[in-house]
């Protein structure tokens, strides 16, 4: 556990004052020993394999403790998303870079359940209708890469919300195939992507 490693720094030594932290394939539970090193944290990158295979694992073990201690980053990259992750994003008052990548690990089989489709639809509605509108002044870079075609992909409605972000300089977002209805989750891989740079 990364917390155990940081605990070896000792309470008598000054904190590391980490400004950037990338967790990929590292077990991590943000605990009391870690928090003192994360007070200056501005950039966080978290892989879904951290703590557990589910997004709720790292939301509980990493994002919730940060939020409880008033640590809100300016740049966040996550490799899985759920309502707890979105709740943390919404609490970050000055987030400038947001990257959401919902890429399934090779060992997982694509799910085809009605419940998962409903979950993806609810997440997309929350992201585009509740979260992004609060970031119109701060957001400079946005990336939303999803494993399935559906409501997290680029659409006229989603693009209208994104373009309200006045300071946006970089955008990458998955796209549905031309014959697909973006409102419906299709359990076929989305390999198309819109990438744009703004002045």
TAMOQUI-V260341 format. One record per residue. PHI is phi as a letter, one per 40 degrees, with the letter a starting at -180 (999 if undefined). PSI is psi in radians with two decimals (none if undefined). OMEGA is omega as a letter, one per 40 degrees, with the letter a starting at -180 (* if undefined). Layout:
PHI/PSI/OMEGA  PHI/PSI/OMEGA
This chain:
999/2.34/i  c/-0.60/i  c/-0.68/i  c/-0.68/i  c/-0.75/i  c/-0.49/i  c/-0.45/i  c/-0.26/i  c/-0.40/i  g/2.53/a  c/-0.32/a  c/-0.35/i  c/2.69/a  c/2.64/i  c/2.75/a  c/-0.34/a  f/0.91/i  c/2.31/i  b/-0.37/a  b/2.39/a  a/2.18/i  b/2.11/a  b/1.85/i  b/1.94/i  g/0.37/a  b/2.25/i  c/2.26/a  a/2.18/i  b/2.00/a  c/2.03/a  b/-3.05/a  d/-0.64/i  c/-0.58/a  c/-0.64/a  d/-0.71/a  c/-0.40/i  c/-0.19/a  b/0.13/a  c/-0.45/a  b/0.16/a  c/2.25/i  b/-0.38/a  b/2.25/a  b/2.25/i  b/2.16/a  b/2.25/i  c/2.56/a  c/-0.32/a  c/-0.14/i  c/2.23/i  g/-0.88/i  a/2.99/a  c/-0.18/a  b/2.68/i  c/-0.54/a  c/-0.47/i  c/-0.91/a  c/-0.43/i  c/-0.75/a  c/-0.77/a  c/-0.41/a  b/-1.00/a  c/-0.72/a  c/-0.82/i  c/-0.64/i  c/-0.81/i  c/-0.75/a  c/-0.51/a  c/0.15/i  g/0.49/i  b/1.92/a  b/2.13/a  c/2.84/i  c/-0.43/a  b/2.24/a  b/2.24/i  b/2.16/a  b/2.54/a  b/0.25/i  a/2.68/a  a/2.47/i  a/-3.04/a  c/-0.49/i  c/-0.67/i  c/-0.77/i  c/-0.62/i  c/-0.71/i  c/-0.76/i  d/-0.77/a  c/-0.45/a  c/-0.15/i  c/1.88/a  c/-0.41/a  b/0.69/a  c/2.23/a  b/-0.48/a  b/2.24/i  b/2.14/i  b/2.05/i  b/2.07/i  b/2.02/a  b/1.16/a  b/2.19/a  c/2.47/i  c/2.64/a  d/-0.48/a  c/-0.28/a  c/2.55/i  c/2.46/i  d/2.30/i  c/2.62/i  b/0.36/a  c/2.64/i  c/-0.62/a  c/-0.75/i  c/-0.68/i  c/-0.73/i  c/-0.67/i  c/-0.78/i  c/-0.75/i  c/-0.76/i  c/-0.71/i  c/-0.75/i  c/-0.76/i  c/-0.73/i  c/-0.80/a  c/-0.89/a  c/-0.48/a  c/-0.43/a  b/-0.68/a  c/-1.02/a  d/-0.65/i  c/-0.36/i  c/-0.13/a  b/0.25/a  c/-0.45/a  c/-0.51/a  b/-0.56/a  c/2.20/i  b/-0.47/a  b/2.25/a  b/2.26/i  b/2.17/i  b/1.78/a  b/2.07/a  b/2.70/a  c/-0.33/a  b/2.63/i  c/2.53/i  i/-2.74/a  c/-0.19/i  c/-0.17/a  c/2.99/i  c/2.35/i  a/2.95/i  d/-0.74/a  c/-0.80/a  c/-0.69/a  c/-0.62/i  c/-0.68/i  c/-0.80/a  d/-0.75/a  c/-0.10/i  c/-0.19/i  c/1.78/a  c/-0.46/a  b/0.26/a  c/2.22/i  b/-0.41/a  a/2.35/a  b/2.29/i  b/2.26/a  a/2.43/i  c/2.65/i  b/2.58/i  c/2.79/i  c/2.76/a  d/-0.56/a  c/0.05/a  c/2.56/i  c/2.01/a  c/-0.28/a  c/-0.19/a  b/2.24/i  c/2.16/i  b/2.18/a  c/0.96/i  b/2.50/a  d/2.46/i  b/1.92/a  b/-0.08/a  c/2.59/a  a/2.43/i  c/2.21/i  b/2.28/a  a/2.55/i  b/2.43/i  b/2.79/i  c/none/*
